[in-house]
Amino acid sequence: MNLKLSKRLSAVADMITKGSSVADVGTDHGYIPIYLAQNNLCPYALATDINEGPLNRARANIRDCKVEDKVGTRLCGGLEGIGPGETDTIVIAGMGGLLIISILEASMNKAHAAKELVLSPHSDVDAVRAFLYGNSFVITDESIVKEDGKFYFVLRAENGNAPVPEGAALHYGLPLLKRRDPLLREFLERELALREKIIENLRSNSACGKERIAQINGEITIIKEGFNFYESC
């Protein structure tokens, strides 16, 4: 059975350096390790999950796809069951940004022992970017994908030191802005429209707080900064 990935998971797989050994943390069905193995994109992949149920699903899929020789499984939370430097790449995708931060924070020595991190947070992407730069990582590339009406970001980070980006660069990703990614523009347009609608609703409600309006206006300022950055590149 040849596995075909969703757009979101394809974007994650595409961000992984070809030829790297990979640990997929919170693997769920094991799709990314299986895809990498089937397409000879990595010599060995490790699928981990904190729950037995998802890991059993991954094991069944690994058997069905006949990649047992290239994909191993491990029951563990976060990076707890992975040795420092055991794999070149650590993938953490399909969970909230704050949870990704907590996983990395709990095992910083293991995170730094890897050659690269490939992360796809479903929320708080700016917080993940800030965390990486604040903990001796640099983001070397980003991608954005739209699937079922939702936008997903994928970040690749390596060991290094650089100032924490500010404003639009922190919120929307410097690589995407510099590349003038068309999906990023669509994302910015949607974000701006949503906040302008919120402002309209708040102003029609006499009981609304000025602080909330000021907060949304601040977010609009950053979105417009993103547009300006995008157009100037």
C-alpha positions as CSV (number, residue, x, y, z in Angstrom):
1,M,0.0,0.0,0.0
2,N,1.5,3.3,-1.1
3,L,0.6,6.1,1.3
4,K,-0.5,9.5,0.1
5,L,-0.2,12.3,2.6
6,S,-2.6,15.2,3.1
7,K,-1.5,18.7,2.1
8,R,-0.6,19.5,5.7
9,L,1.5,16.4,6.2
10,S,3.1,16.7,2.8
11,A,4.3,20.2,3.8
12,V,5.8,18.7,6.9
13,A,7.5,15.9,5.0
14,D,8.8,18.3,2.4
15,M,10.5,20.4,5.1
16,I,12.6,17.4,6.3
17,T,16.1,17.2,4.9
18,K,16.4,14.2,2.6
19,G,18.5,11.4,4.0
20,S,18.0,12.4,7.6
21,S,16.9,9.9,10.2
22,V,13.7,11.1,11.8
23,A,11.8,11.0,15.1
24,D,8.1,11.8,14.6
25,V,6.8,12.9,18.1
26,G,3.1,12.3,18.6
27,T,2.9,10.3,15.4
28,D,-0.7,9.3,15.7
29,H,-1.2,7.1,12.6
30,G,2.5,7.0,11.7
31,Y,1.8,8.5,8.3
32,I,4.9,10.8,8.1
33,P,7.5,8.0,9.0
34,I,5.7,5.6,6.6
35,Y,5.8,8.1,3.7
36,L,9.4,8.9,4.3
37,A,10.3,5.2,4.3
38,Q,8.3,4.3,1.3
39,N,9.8,7.0,-0.8
40,N,13.4,6.4,0.4
41,L,13.6,9.8,1.9
42,C,15.2,8.7,5.2
43,P,17.2,5.6,6.2
44,Y,15.3,5.2,9.5
45,A,12.3,6.8,11.2
46,L,11.0,6.5,14.7
47,A,7.3,6.9,15.4
48,T,6.5,7.9,19.0
49,D,3.3,8.6,20.9
50,I,2.3,9.0,24.5
51,N,-0.8,6.9,24.1
52,E,-0.9,3.2,23.3
53,G,-4.0,3.5,21.1
54,P,-2.5,5.8,18.4
55,L,0.8,3.9,18.6
56,N,-1.0,0.6,17.9
57,R,-2.7,2.2,14.9
58,A,0.8,3.4,13.7
59,R,2.1,-0.2,14.2
60,A,-0.7,-1.6,12.1
61,N,-0.1,0.9,9.3
62,I,3.6,0.2,9.4
63,R,2.9,-3.5,8.9
64,D,0.4,-3.0,6.2
65,C,2.8,-0.7,4.3
66,K,5.6,-3.2,4.8
67,V,8.2,-0.8,6.2
68,E,8.9,-2.5,9.5
69,D,12.6,-2.6,8.6
70,K,12.8,1.2,8.3
71,V,10.2,2.5,10.9
72,G,10.3,1.7,14.6
73,T,7.8,2.7,17.3
74,R,8.2,3.8,20.9
75,L,5.7,4.6,23.6
76,C,6.8,7.8,25.3
77,G,5.7,11.3,26.0
78,G,7.5,14.1,24.2
79,L,11.2,13.5,23.8
80,E,11.5,11.4,26.9
81,G,12.1,8.1,25.1
82,I,14.4,9.4,22.5
83,G,18.2,9.5,23.1
84,P,20.2,12.7,22.5
85,G,21.2,12.7,18.9
86,E,19.4,9.4,18.2
87,T,17.9,11.0,15.0
88,D,19.0,13.9,12.8
89,T,15.5,15.4,12.7
90,I,12.8,15.8,15.3
91,V,9.3,16.4,13.9
92,I,6.5,17.7,16.2
93,A,3.3,18.4,14.3
94,G,-0.4,18.4,14.7
95,M,-0.6,20.0,18.2
96,G,-0.8,23.4,19.8
97,G,2.2,25.7,19.9
98,L,2.3,25.9,23.7
99,L,2.4,22.1,23.9
100,I,5.2,22.0,21.4
101,I,7.1,24.6,23.5
102,S,6.6,22.5,26.6
103,I,7.9,19.4,24.9
104,L,11.0,21.1,23.7
105,E,11.5,22.9,27.0
106,A,11.4,19.7,29.0
107,S,14.2,18.1,26.9
108,M,16.3,21.0,25.6
109,N,19.5,18.9,25.5
110,K,17.8,16.5,23.1
111,A,16.3,19.2,21.0
112,H,19.7,20.8,20.6
113,A,21.4,17.4,19.9
114,A,19.3,17.1,16.7
115,K,20.4,18.7,13.5
116,E,17.0,20.1,12.8
117,L,13.5,20.6,14.2
118,V,10.5,20.5,11.9
119,L,7.5,21.9,13.7
120,S,3.9,22.5,12.7
121,P,2.0,24.2,15.5
122,H,-1.8,24.5,15.1
123,S,-1.9,27.6,17.3
124,D,0.4,30.2,18.9
125,V,2.9,30.0,16.0
126,D,4.4,33.4,17.0
127,A,5.1,32.0,20.5
128,V,6.9,29.0,18.9
129,R,9.0,31.4,16.8
130,A,9.9,33.5,19.8
131,F,10.7,30.4,21.9
132,L,13.1,29.1,19.3
133,Y,15.0,32.3,18.9
134,G,15.1,32.8,22.6
135,N,16.6,29.3,23.1
136,S,19.5,29.3,20.7
137,F,17.7,28.1,17.6
138,V,17.2,29.9,14.3
139,I,14.4,29.3,11.8
140,T,15.9,28.5,8.4
141,D,12.7,28.0,6.5
142,E,9.0,28.1,6.7
143,S,6.0,27.1,4.6
144,I,2.3,27.6,4.7
145,V,-0.4,25.4,3.4
146,K,-4.2,25.6,3.2
147,E,-6.3,22.5,3.7
148,D,-10.1,22.3,4.3
149,G,-10.2,26.1,4.7
150,K,-7.6,26.2,7.4
151,F,-4.0,27.6,7.2
152,Y,-1.1,25.7,8.7
153,F,2.5,26.8,9.1
154,V,5.6,24.5,9.1
155,L,8.9,25.7,10.5
156,R,12.4,24.3,10.2
157,A,14.9,25.3,12.9
158,E,18.5,24.6,13.6
159,N,21.0,25.4,16.3
160,G,22.2,29.0,16.1
161,N,21.8,32.5,17.5
162,A,20.0,35.5,16.1
163,P,17.8,38.3,17.5
164,V,14.2,37.5,18.1
165,P,12.2,38.9,15.1
166,E,9.7,41.6,15.9
167,G,6.3,42.6,14.6
168,A,5.2,41.0,11.3
169,A,8.4,38.9,11.0
170,L,7.6,37.2,14.4
171,H,3.9,36.8,13.6
172,Y,4.0,35.7,10.0
173,G,7.5,34.3,9.4
174,L,10.4,36.1,7.8
175,P,11.1,33.4,5.2
176,L,7.4,33.6,4.0
177,L,7.4,37.4,3.9
178,K,10.7,37.5,1.9
179,R,9.5,34.8,-0.5
180,R,6.2,36.7,-0.9
181,D,4.3,33.4,-0.6
182,P,0.9,33.9,-2.2
183,L,-0.8,31.8,0.4
184,L,0.6,34.1,3.1
185,R,-1.0,37.0,1.4
186,E,-4.3,35.2,1.4
187,F,-3.9,34.4,5.1
188,L,-3.1,38.1,5.8
189,E,-6.2,39.2,3.9
190,R,-8.4,36.8,5.9
191,E,-6.9,37.9,9.2
192,L,-7.4,41.5,8.4
193,A,-11.1,41.0,7.3
194,L,-11.8,39.0,10.5
195,R,-10.4,41.8,12.7
196,E,-12.1,44.6,10.9
197,K,-15.4,42.7,11.4
198,I,-14.6,42.3,15.1
199,I,-14.0,46.1,15.4
200,E,-17.3,46.8,13.6
201,N,-19.2,44.6,16.0
202,L,-17.4,46.0,19.0
203,R,-18.2,49.6,18.1
204,S,-21.9,48.8,17.6
205,N,-21.9,47.5,21.2
206,S,-21.9,50.3,23.7
207,A,-20.9,48.0,26.5
208,C,-17.6,46.9,24.7
209,G,-14.3,47.8,26.4
210,K,-11.9,50.3,24.9
211,E,-9.0,47.9,25.8
212,R,-10.4,45.2,23.6
213,I,-10.7,47.6,20.7
214,A,-7.2,48.8,21.3
215,Q,-5.9,45.2,21.3
216,I,-7.6,44.4,18.0
217,N,-6.3,47.7,16.4
218,G,-2.8,46.6,17.5
219,E,-3.3,43.3,15.7
220,I,-4.5,45.1,12.6
221,T,-1.3,47.3,12.7
222,I,0.9,44.2,12.7
223,I,-1.2,42.6,9.8
224,K,-0.7,45.8,7.8
225,E,3.0,45.8,8.6
226,G,3.0,42.3,7.1
227,F,1.4,43.6,3.9
228,N,3.9,46.4,3.7
229,F,6.8,44.0,4.3
230,Y,5.4,41.6,1.8
231,E,5.0,44.2,-0.9
232,S,8.5,45.7,-0.3
233,C,10.4,42.5,-0.7
